[in-house]
């Protein structure tokens, strides 16, 4: 699968390094060693692992940086620039002459070198998928509330400045936090890094409890807890009011795990979180274009990487969308940073350039992330009275948009608002995709995909919740990665987009009747499960289309509930309108893209990133006895040969459509034979 390194124009070699340099001023390499125990990867050979620290600075007056929230309050050096430092890890072929010419930039998720569908962590090559191709792989820190890591581990942090008033005094703003499943009398204050309380006086904050809350934000059983009954303190070793502690809350009578708690307080000294976007831009640009840093340290990739493909998964995919929305794919010299981008399982944006935001937050109540554009091309949001805008608005103006593949699974529709990016805020149309974007849906999968395999599995014993969903995304993602790189490197168009749409009736209102949910006994129903987009009033200092600025209304008022749609299902309850995995094409059960919370204040709502599974009955008699409307295994597949034959046909179809690599098809079919023989599923 190795690709040939494209010829670099000689003119590039003649450009002075200073003209190509992004604002990385110093690269400090802290370690350089053989990677993966000197394992060799086909024709590419061995890899090496380089870890280091990048020191950079940005001009706050440059139009490319001016959108960073609070940049005007960041400290400046003698040149009037704002400084930062970030960890990075680079894994590259020892012989770059055998490289593919592609730098794969893997945006870290909460600082971690997470294993992904196409890549394992930096210390584990998995089956060597990317390394056999000859890709160099780069990770770096961007999340401002995660400090620098100095232990040599595969984590990436960043040091961003703290914003302060010109006289040096603290900047303050109101913030909120929510606490669930709490027990004992002391709980940590969530997300306190970069948003410490300005005062520990409980009289200047507000703490409430509630019995329940609907997806639309309607609270039930609200009780305001008197300031005399709680404190910013630690009571684990000292009775109430405990030892003062800005990172914890102590409740005099203890927390009740059946309640949801919500606190509003004033925070001080915000981190300038948006600097992380500039740092990511500058580091990738450095490795792509620059010969050496200001001190003369050589760029180990110089002249070898004509193409950059970025991938963000979940939180990091949302960050990548925000990066593009704010125009950061143009470096300080006007050059493109990423040629391609895979926004994987990333339904919305997030709190990445907002004062006192928590970049690790997801799609819970009040959290920003669905307030800016969830669509790529310009679209006029008449429901929220916002002008035409899209994620690619700025990069189109500078001709720096990458080629994009966007992939979603079930929770990205049911939990993190992905369908609003498809059907708009009125839910009545399909927003056209621009020519440089392809979208693919993994129907009936959990967040990131399930474990795969061909075991029948067992049903949940709790009728309020499903069993764990095994439906995978891995094999489809690997094929789509090859398609994206071929699109960037060879200009070979990827497969057409495949996803549920309003116009073909596969994207509908999220309830049993509309989606066609079968009445499966002892199983939850989708009614009231979906997590809708809520139109928040964050106050006049918030810039909605930029998903940036300052939130002054805390907690924010809810102005509208935005229609949030869901995929239609077939007679088995399996979702339609996407690129179904081989497992779902020869199903052993219902693979639901959703799974409700079984109990507590949020009972019945979508359980964050979880999806569900209900196995088919083994026999017709078993099915009839339970009242299950879905055909049994016995009725579908009389024997193992019938099942295997159907799987071979579907695998060949997926390969032809470029949604499955031939080698993965062979592996899956061999795995199927082994697992079915071991399970005895067809030995009735």
N, C-alpha and C positions, 0 to 999 in steps of 0.2 A: 504493500500500500504506500510505499515511500514515494514522495513527489520530488521532482527535480527543482533545484534552486533556480529561480528566474534570474536572468541577466540583469545586473544593475547598471543603469545608465552611467557612463563615465563622468557626466557632468556633475553627478552627486558627489563623486570623489573630489572634485575640484572646489567645492564650496567650502569656505572657511568654517572651521568648527564653531567659532563664536557666533556665526550667523544662524547655525542650526540648533544652538543650545537652548533647551528649556531651562527653567530656573532651578535646576539642581546644581548647587554650587560645590557639593562635596559628596563623594561616595566613599564610605569607609567599609572595607571588606573585613569582616571579623573572623570568617572561616572559609576554607576552600578545600574540598575533599572529594574523593570518589563517591558517587551516589549509588545507592541500592547494592552495597557490598560488591561494587565493581561488576555487577551483572551486565551482560551484553544484550543488546536488542537488535537482532537481525543485522541488516546491512549498515545500520546506523552506528552500532558498536556501543561503547560505554558512555555513561553520563557523569557529569560532575555537579556538585551542589555548592553553591556560593551563597553565603549569608552575609548580610551587612546592614549598614545604616545610611540612609540618604538624608542629607541636610539641604533644605531648599529655602527659597524666599520668593515671595510674590509681590508684585507692585499693586497696592490697593487701588491705585488710580486707573489701572488698565481696565478697559471695558470688559475684558474676559474675567476679571476678578471682582468687579464692582457689585455683582449680585450676591456676593457672600454676606450673609446676615451678620451684622456687628463688626464687619471688617474695619469700619471707620474708628472703632474703639479698641482695636488690637495694638499692642506695643510695636514700635518700629525701630529698625536698626539705623545706623548712621546714613544709610542710603535711602532711608524712607520706606524700606520694604518690611514685610511681615514674614517672620521666620517660622519654620517647622522642622521636625525630624521624624523620620518614619523607618520602621523595620522593612526589610525586603528579603526574599529568598528567591534565588534563580537556580533552576535545574536545566542544564543544557548539554548537548552532545560534547564530548571531549574534542572531537574533530568536527568543527563547525562546517567544514567542507562537505560533510555528510548530512547536514541539517536540511530540513524541508524548506527553510526560509520563512517559517511561520513562528511567531512568538504567540503562545497561548497565554493570555493574561487572565488568571483565575482570581476574580474579586473575592476576597476572603469574607466569610460569614461570621460575624461577631469575633473576628480576629483569628478564626480557626482555619487550618488547612483541612477543611472538611473533605471527606470522600464524596465524590459526585458520581453521576451516572456514567461519566466517561473518564474520570480521573480519580485515583486514590490520593491519599495525603502524601506530602513530600517525602516521607520516609518509607512509603510502601507503593511500589509501582503497579500493584494488582496484576492484571494479565499483560501490562505493558502497552496498552492500546495506543496512547499518544506517543510513547517513546519509540515504538516501532515505526511510527510515521516520521520521526525525526524532529518533532516539535520541541522548541525550547519553552519552558514553563516558568512564569513569573508570578509571585504573590507579593503584596505589600500592604502596609497598614494604612487605613483611611478613617476608621471609626474613632472620633475624637475623645469619647469617654473610655477608651481602652488605652492605657498608657504604654510606653515603650516596653518591650520585653528584652531582658538582658541575660536570660538563662540559656540561650541557644536553642530553645525549643521551637517547634514549628507553629509559632503564633506570631501574628504581626500586629503591632500597635503603632501609635503615632502620638507625637507631642504637639498639640496645637495651642495657640495663645488663649489667655483668659481676657475677656473684654472688660474694660473698666472705664469709668468716666474720665474726661480730660484731667480732672483734679486728683485722680487716683482713687476716688471713692468707688464703692461697689455699685454695680448695676443690679437692679432688682426687678423682678416681675412675678406675678402669681403663677403657680403651677398646681397640678393635681396628681394624685396617685391613687390606685385602687388595690385593695388587699383581699384575697379570697382564700378559703380553706385554712384560715388562721386558727391556731390553738395556743394555749398558754397565755401568759400575760405580756410577752414582748415579741414584737415582730420587726424585722428589718424594713426600713423605708425603701421601697423599690426605686432603683435608678437614681440614687443620691449623688453619684459621681457627677460633678459639674453642675449640681443644682442643690447645694446645701441650704438648709433653712437660714434666712437672714437673721432670725431670732428664734430662741427656744421657748418663747412665751406662748403657751397654748391658747391664751386669750386672743392672740393675733392670727390664729388659724381656725379651721373648722373641720371637725370629724363627724361623719354620719355613718350609720349602719342602715342596711335595707334587707328586707326579707326576699325580694325578688325583683327582677328587672326584665322587661321584654326586649326583643331585638330592636324595637323602635325607640328605646330609651325611657319607657314609662316605668317608674319605680313604685314599689309597693312596700308598705310597712317601714317608712323612713323614720328614723329616730336620730335627733341631734344629740351627740354625747357632750355633756357639759365639760368645759375646760378643766374643771376641778377633778374630773374622773379619768383624765389621760395626760400624758406628758411625752415630750421628746426625750426619751430616757431609756435606760436599760434596767429592767427589774428582775433579771434572771438571778442575780445574787443578792440584791438589795430590795427590800419591800418598797411598794409604791410610796412616794413618787420616784424612787430609784435614783440611779446615777445619770445626770444629764448626758445625753448622747444625740448628736445631730443626725445619726444614721439609723435610729430606731424609734419605735413608738411603744410606750408602755400603757396598758389599759388596766385601770384599777381593779375591775371585776373580771378581767380576763376576756380573751377573744372567743367568739362562738363560731365554730366552723360552718354552721348553717347560714351565716350571714355574710353579706358583702359589705366591705368598709371602703369609704371614700374620704380622702383628706385633701383639703385645699390650704396651701400655705404660700408664703412669699419666699422665693429662692434668691440667692445672690451669686455673683461672679460667674456668669455664663461662659462656657467654652465656645470658641468661634468654630463651630462644627464644620461649616462649609469649607474650611481650609483643607479638609480631607479630600474634597473633590479636586482642588488644585494640585494637591500632592500626588494624587493618582495620575492625573493628567501629565504632570511634569516628569514623574519617574518613568512612565511608559515612553514618553517622548524622548527622554534621555537615552534609554536603551535602544530606541529605534533610530535616532538621528545623530547622536553626539559622539565624538571620538573620545573625549576625555573630560574630566571635571576641571574646575578652576585650579586645582592643585596638581594636575597632571596625571591623576589616576585613570587608567585606561578603561573604557567601556568594553567588557568582554564580548559584547554582541555587535560591535560596530562593523558596518558594511556587510552584515550577514543576514539581516532580518528585513526584507522588503514588505512583509505583511504582518499585521497584528490582528488576532482574533481574541475578543474578550468574552468571558462567560460569567454571568452573575446568576446565582441560584438562590431563590427565595429572597431573604433579606438583601443579599448582595445583588440580586437581579433588580430589585426595587431601587437600590442605590444606583445601579447602572442606568435605569430609566431616568432617574432624577438628574444624573450626570449629563445625559443628553439633553434633557429639557432645559437645563441652565446653560447650555452651549459649551460645555467643557471638553467636547471632542475636537475643539480647535485649540492648539497650543499657543503659547505666547508669540510664536513666529508665524501664526496663521496656518500651520500645517495640521493635517488630520492626524488623530491619535490612534483610533481603532478603525480598521477597515471593515471588520465584521463584529457582530455582537449577538450572542445568544442570551436573550432574556428568558431564563428558564424558571418555571413555576413561580412567577413574580406577578401577582395580580394587580398591585397598585404601586404607589410611590411610598413615601415615608417621611419621618421627621429627621431629615439629614441636613437641612439648612435653616433650621428654626431655633430661635433662642430657647434654651432650656429643654429642648426636645430630648427624647430617649431614642437613639437610633435603633436600638434593639426591639422596640415596641412593634406590635403587629396590628391586626384590624379590630382591636377592642374598642369599647365605648370611649368616645371623645378623641381617640388618637387620630392625628392627621395622617394623610396618605392617599385619600380618595378625593381630595379637595381640588387638586390640580388635574391636568388632563390624564385620563387613562387610555387615551387613543393616540395614534401616531400622527395622523394628518390633522390639519386644522378642522375643527368642528365647533359650531356655535352652540353653546350650552344655554338654551333658552329657559330651561327649568330653573337654573340658578342665576340667570341673567348675567352671563359672562360672555365676553367677546370670543370670536373665533380664535382657537389656539390648538396646538398639538405638541406632543413630545418632540417632534422633529422641526418645530417652527424655527428655532435659532440656527440649527446646523444647516437647514436648507438655505438660509440667507448667506451662509459662509461657504457653502459647498463642502461641508465636512461631515455629512451623514454617513454612517456605515451601512453595510448590508446587514439585515437583521432577520433572525429567526426567533419567534416568540412561541414558547411551549407552555401549556397549562395542563394541570390535572384537576381532579374533582374539587379539592378544597380551594383552589384558586377561583372557582366559580361560586361555591357555596359559602365560602368564608371571606376571602380577600378581594372580592369586588370585581373580578376579572370581566364579568359579562357587561358591566357598564362601559368598558372600553370597546366592546363589540357593538352594542345596541344603543349607546348614548344614554343620556339621563332621562329620556322619555321612554326608552325601551321599545321603540316602535319601528326602528330601521336598522339596517346593517351599515355601520360607518365604513366607507371604502378603505381598503388598505393601500398605501402608496406602493409604487413599483419595487422599492428596495426593502419591503417587509413581507415575510411569510409567517403565517400563524398555523400552529398545529395543536390539536387537543388530544390528550391522552384520556379517553373516556373511562370512567369508573376506576380511577386510580387514587391512592392516597398521596399526600404531599411528598413528592420525590419518587414515588413508585413503591410498590410492595416488594417482598422478598422473591417473588417469582416461584417457579416450580409448578408441578402438576399433581399436587396432593389434593384430595377432596376437602379435607379440613372438617372442622366441627362448628356447629352453630353456637351462637351466644346463648347462655342460660338465662340472661336478663332480657325480657321482651322490650325494654326501653333503649337498648343499645345493640349494635351489630358486633359480630366477631371481627378480628383484625383482617384487613383487606390485603391479599397477597399480589394483586394485579401489578405487574412491573411496568416501568418506563424505560429501563436501561437500554434495551436493544434498539428501540426506536430512536432514542437520543443519540446513540452512537452513529446510526445511519444518517441522522440529520446533521450531526457535526461534520461528517465527511461531505455532505451536500453543501453546507455553509462554506467550508474551506474551498471546495471546488468552485463555488460561486464567486468567492473573493479572488482566488488565484487564477482560475481559468475562465472566469465569466460564464460558467456553465450553470444555467438557471436550476434552482432546486425544484423539488416536486411542488405542484400547486398547493396552496393553503387548504387545509381540511379542518373544519371546526363547526360547531353548531351555529346556526344562523336563524334570524327572525324570518327571513324571506322564504326559507324552505321548510319552516315549521318545526325545526329541531331545537330552537331556543324559545322557551315559553315561560309563562308564569310558574313560580316555584311552589306548586302545590300538587297534591295527589291527582286531582282530576286533570289538570292541564298537562302534566308530564306523562300521564298514563300509568301511574304506579300500580302494579298488581297487588291484590289484597293477600299478601303472604301472611299466614298465621304466625302469631307470636313474634312479630317484627315491627320495628318502628315505622312510622310514616313520615314523609317529608314536609308535612304541613307545619308552618311556623319555624322551620329549621334554618332557612337561609339567613345570612347576615347581611342586611341591606346597607346600602350607602346612605348615610345621614348627612344632610346639608347643615353644617355647623356655622354659627356666627362667632368667629374667632376674634372679631374686633377690627378696628380700622387700620391697624399696623400689620395685618397679615396680608401677604400677596398670594392670592389663591392660585392663579395660573402658574406661578413659580413654585408653589408649595414651600414658601419661604416667609421669613419675617418674624414678627413678634405676636404671640397670642396674649391678648389682654382680657378677654372674656373667659373667666374660669369659674366653674366649668362652662363650656360654651352652650348657648341655647341651640336647640334643634329647630330649624326652619322648615325642612321638608324631609320626607322619606322618599328616596329615589328607587324606582323599580329595579329590582335585581333579579335577573332571570336565571333559568336552569335548563339543562339539556333534557329533551324528551327521551323516554325509554321505550324499549321493545317489550314484548309480552313477558319476558323473563325479568324485567326491571333493569336491564343493562342499557347504559346510555348510548345514544346514537350521535352521529355527526362528527366523529373524530377518527383518528388513526388507532383503531383498536389493536391491542397487543395480540400475539399469537394465542395466549391463554384465553383472552376474552372471545376470540374468534372460534375457539372450540371450548366453550365455557363448561365449568364444573359447578357453577353457581351464579348468583347475582353479585356483581361487583359495583356497589354503590359508591358514588363520589362524595358521600356525606355520612355523617355519623353523629347523632345528637348527644348532648350532655345528659347523662341519665338521672342526675339529682342535683339538689342545691339551688341557689338563687337564679342560676341561668339554665335551669332544667328545660330540655327540649330544644335548645338552640344548638347550632352547629358547634361541634367540639373542636374548634380551632382547625388544626391541619389533619384531622383524622378522617378516614373513610371506612366503609363497612363491607361485610361479606356475609352472604347467606348461602350455604351449600345446597345443591339439589338433593332431593331424596334419592337413595340408591335404587329403589324399586318402585314400580307402579303401585303396589299394594301399600307401601310405606307412604307414598304421596297422597293417595286417596284417604288413608286413615287420618292424616293430619289436616286435610283440606287444602293442600298446597296446589295452586293453579299451574305451577310450572312443571313441565315434563320432567320425569325422573332420568337418572343416568341410564337406566335400563331401556327406557323408551327412546332415548336419543341415540345411544351408541350400543348396539346389541353385543359388540365384542371389542376387544382392544384393537383389532385390525381396522375396524370401521373408524374408530377414534383417530388412530394414527394416520389413516388415509386422508381423513378430513384435515388433519393438521398439516400434512405435507402439501396439500393443495393450497391452503391458506398461507403457508410459509413461502411457497413459490410466488404467490400473488404479491406478498409484501416485498419480496426481493425485486420483482419486476417494477414495482412502484417506487423503489429506492427508499423504503421505510424499514428495511431489514438487510443487514450485510450478509452475504452468502455464508461466511464463516460462522456468524452468529446463528443463522438458520440451522446449519448442521449441528452445532452445539446444542441448541434447544431441542431438536428432534432426538438426538442421542440421550439427552437428559430425560426427555419424556418417556422413552422406552425403559430406561433404568428405573425411574420412579414408579411407573405404572406396574412394572413387574414386581417391585418390592411392596407396593401397596395392596396388591390383590384386588383392586377396584373392580376388575371385570371377571373375577373368579367367584361367581355367585353360586 
